[in-house]
Amino acid sequence: YAFSGEDAQGQPSTGTDDNLIMLTMDQGGDINWASVSVKLSIDGGSPIFCDAPGGEGSVCGMVDNGRDTNDQFWSVGDTVTIVETGTDLCNSACTIDVTITDTREEKVIDTTNGVPAE
């Protein structure tokens, strides 16, 4: 697997619903959202987990921007936007490290470091 990250639209603010970054699967096979765990570290802080698309309860979530948002899979070329969900995680420019884990295989499939949210 290989993923890339980039700044999402809009600037981080003191709000609690900012778009932070976008992650794109550049290489790999389809992986079911039920088997994906995404962990963020913002400006070197403690790791936080984000909900998969459709999930709720975490301080951040993923919005599926892929070709087929109803297929329940993250596929090559699909992009997700990491968004705040009720908590201000980044209120000005920040740097985000992302760890993506396949929970079925119990192994880290990608680490993308230093993604700017500006």
TANORPE-V369237 format. One record per pair of residues at least 12 apart in sequence whose ideal C-beta (glycine too) atoms are under 6 Angstrom apart, sorted by the first residue. I is the first residue (numbers start at 1). J is the second residue. D is the distance in Angstrom with one decimal. If there is no record, write none. Layout:
<<I,J,D> <I,J,D>>
This chain:
<<1,28,3.5> <1,109,4.2> <1,110,5.1> <2,26,4.6> <2,27,3.9> <3,23,5.5> <3,25,5.6> <3,110,4.6> <3,112,5.4> <4,24,5.3> <4,26,5.4> <5,21,5.2> <5,23,5.2> <5,112,4.7> <5,115,3.5> <6,22,5.4> <7,116,5.3> <7,117,6.0> <7,118,5.3> <8,20,5.7> <8,21,5.3> <8,22,5.0> <8,81,5.2> <12,90,4.2> <12,91,5.9> <12,92,6.0> <12,117,5.4> <14,88,5.8> <14,91,4.7> <16,84,5.4> <16,86,5.1> <16,87,5.6> <16,88,5.2> <17,84,5.6> <18,84,4.9> <19,81,5.4> <19,83,5.4> <20,82,4.7> <20,90,5.9> <20,117,4.4> <21,82,5.1> <21,96,5.5> <21,115,4.8> <21,117,5.4> <22,79,5.3> <22,81,5.2> <23,80,5.3> <24,79,4.5> <25,74,5.6> <25,76,5.3> <25,78,5.5> <30,73,4.3> <30,75,4.9> <31,74,5.2> <32,72,5.8> <32,73,5.7> <33,52,4.2> <33,53,5.9> <33,72,5.5> <35,102,5.7> <35,103,5.3> <35,104,4.3> <36,52,5.7> <37,101,4.3> <37,103,5.1> <38,50,4.7> <38,100,5.6> <39,99,4.5> <40,96,5.5> <40,98,5.9> <41,97,4.4> <42,89,5.6> <42,90,5.7> <42,94,5.4> <42,96,5.4> <43,94,5.0> <43,95,5.8> <50,62,5.7> <59,87,3.9> <60,82,5.9> <60,84,5.8> <60,85,5.8> <61,83,5.6> <61,85,4.7> <62,80,4.3> <62,82,6.0> <63,81,4.5> <63,83,5.9> <64,80,5.6> <65,79,4.6> <66,78,3.1> <90,117,5.2> <93,118,4.5> <94,117,5.2> <95,114,5.5> <95,116,5.9> <96,115,4.7> <96,117,5.8> <97,113,4.6> <98,112,4.6> <99,111,5.2>>
